[in-house]
Amino acid sequence: MAHSTHAPTAPAILAPFARFFTALFDGLVRLGENNSKVRQVALLNALSDEELAARGLKREDIARHVLSGYYWV
């Protein structure tokens, strides 16, 4: 006997709302990924602990280092 599972789908009336929110959240993700601070944190996180130490950083200090002088308004 074959067994299949189907993910529940929203009724057709909700589809435009689902598309809207999917596009909205995809856009927000793209904004975050394209932020220079986010890219800098990702680049520093990709370094080894030895490479970070050569730059005078510890892994737990990366966010503080990147965001230093960055004021939230």
C-alpha positions as CSV (number, residue, x, y, z in Angstrom):
1,M,0.0,0.0,0.0
2,A,1.4,3.4,-1.0
3,H,1.4,6.1,1.6
4,S,1.7,9.7,0.6
5,T,1.5,12.9,2.6
6,H,0.3,16.2,1.3
7,A,1.0,19.5,2.8
8,P,-2.1,21.4,3.5
9,T,-2.8,24.2,1.1
10,A,-4.5,27.5,1.7
11,P,-7.8,28.0,0.0
12,A,-7.6,29.9,-3.3
13,I,-9.0,33.0,-1.7
14,L,-5.9,33.3,0.6
15,A,-3.4,32.8,-2.2
16,P,-2.9,36.5,-3.0
17,F,-2.2,37.2,0.7
18,A,0.3,34.3,0.8
19,R,2.1,35.7,-2.3
20,F,2.2,39.2,-0.8
21,F,3.7,38.1,2.5
22,T,6.1,35.7,0.8
23,A,7.3,38.5,-1.4
24,L,7.5,40.9,1.6
25,F,9.6,38.5,3.7
26,D,11.8,37.6,0.7
27,G,12.5,41.3,0.2
28,L,13.4,41.8,3.9
29,V,15.7,38.8,3.8
30,R,17.4,40.3,0.7
31,L,17.8,43.7,2.4
32,G,19.4,42.0,5.4
33,E,21.8,39.9,3.2
34,N,22.9,42.9,1.2
35,N,23.7,45.0,4.3
36,S,27.4,45.8,4.4
37,K,27.5,45.1,8.1
38,V,26.0,41.7,7.7
39,R,28.5,40.8,4.9
40,Q,31.4,42.0,7.1
41,V,30.2,39.8,10.0
42,A,29.9,36.8,7.7
43,L,33.4,37.4,6.3
44,L,34.9,37.6,9.7
45,N,33.0,34.6,10.9
46,A,34.5,32.6,8.0
47,L,38.0,33.3,9.3
48,S,39.8,30.8,11.6
49,D,40.4,31.6,15.2
50,E,44.1,32.1,14.4
51,E,43.3,34.6,11.6
52,L,41.0,36.5,13.9
53,A,43.6,36.6,16.6
54,A,46.1,38.0,14.1
55,R,43.6,40.8,13.6
56,G,43.2,41.3,17.4
57,L,39.7,39.8,17.5
58,K,37.9,37.0,19.3
59,R,35.0,35.3,17.7
60,E,32.6,36.5,20.4
61,D,33.7,40.1,19.7
62,I,32.9,40.2,15.9
63,A,29.5,41.7,16.2
64,R,30.7,44.4,18.7
65,H,33.7,45.2,16.4
66,V,31.6,45.5,13.2
67,L,28.8,47.5,14.9
68,S,31.0,49.8,16.9
69,G,30.1,53.3,16.1
70,Y,26.9,52.2,14.5
71,Y,24.0,54.0,16.1
72,W,20.4,52.8,16.0
73,V,18.0,55.6,15.3
